[in-house]
Amino acid sequence: MSFQFSMEKVLSVKQKEKESIELELGEAVQAFESIAEEIYSLLKRKEDVENHSNQQFQQKIVVNDLQNTQRFLLSMTNKIKELQPLLQRARERMQIIQQKLLQQTIEVKKFEKLKEKQLHVYKMEVTSYENKQNDEFSVLRYAKS
């Protein structure tokens, strides 16, 4: 006689769903980090170009170089503005998936707790059954002696 959890299949399905959500979250985090790193590198590069441009102002500079620098800075600013909504959507997606993962984790925990309770009840029943058998054997031994 062994313990069989009545909802073992449901528990395993819930655990698989949780694992797939964890994978989805990993992908969402990776996408978010990728966009964030791209924005960071653009901002860093823009800052470096601005610092270089400021240094050029201190020295004599050709107007054509200044115009090229300003166009480059403008294009970087536009690229950053394009990426920011993507970053926001990636952040929102990541947060939604985190909420789904939290809910799924709660579901799995519920079934695990239910399994623990049923296992505890099963062990108590087995112990009770064994105690009754021991009592019967003791009574039979006493009766025979």
Secondary structure, DSSP 4 states (H G I P E B T S, - for coil): -----TTHHHHHHHHHHHHHHHHHHHHHHHHHHHHHHHHHHHHHHHHHHHHHHHHHHHS---HHHHHHHHHHHHHHHHHHHHHHHHHHHHHHHHHHHHHHHHHHHHHHHHHHHHHHHHHHHHHHHHHHHHHHHHHHHHHHHHHH-
